[in-house]
Amino acid sequence: MGRRKEKKRQHTSEAPPAASGPWLSRQTGMIGMTAVSLVLAGWTAWQIHDFKPWPESILWGLGFGVAIWLVFGLAYAFNRWARGKS
């Protein structure tokens, strides 16, 4: 039985982007997180308004917006700890 010889690929001068690098800049990510949390907090308050008065529904929306930032902060802290970056 014969062995197949594998052809070596010729390397180009361009290296592929690092898989562990960031997809977005920090500023773009923060703007996106702020927009998403504000929209979801407003939507939550709007949906709860059918069952609760406005002041209470606004508090629920704010709580939901803060919860989004807590999850993001914990994931960010764990990522920094796991990768050992300061």
Contacts in CASP RR format, 6 or more apart in sequence:
PFRMAT RR
TARGET T0000
AUTHOR 0000-0000-0000
METHOD contacts of the structure
MODEL  1
MGRRKEKKRQHTSEAPPAASGPWLSRQTGMIGMTAVSLVLAGWTAWQIHD
FKPWPESILWGLGFGVAIWLVFGLAYAFNRWARGKS
33 68 0 8 1.000
33 69 0 8 1.000
33 72 0 8 1.000
36 68 0 8 1.000
37 65 0 8 1.000
37 68 0 8 1.000
37 69 0 8 1.000
38 65 0 8 1.000
40 64 0 8 1.000
40 65 0 8 1.000
40 68 0 8 1.000
41 61 0 8 1.000
41 62 0 8 1.000
41 63 0 8 1.000
41 64 0 8 1.000
41 65 0 8 1.000
41 68 0 8 1.000
42 61 0 8 1.000
44 57 0 8 1.000
44 60 0 8 1.000
44 61 0 8 1.000
44 64 0 8 1.000
44 65 0 8 1.000
45 54 0 8 1.000
45 57 0 8 1.000
45 58 0 8 1.000
45 60 0 8 1.000
45 61 0 8 1.000
45 62 0 8 1.000
46 57 0 8 1.000
48 56 0 8 1.000
48 57 0 8 1.000
48 60 0 8 1.000
48 61 0 8 1.000
49 57 0 8 1.000
52 60 0 8 1.000
80 86 0 8 1.000
END
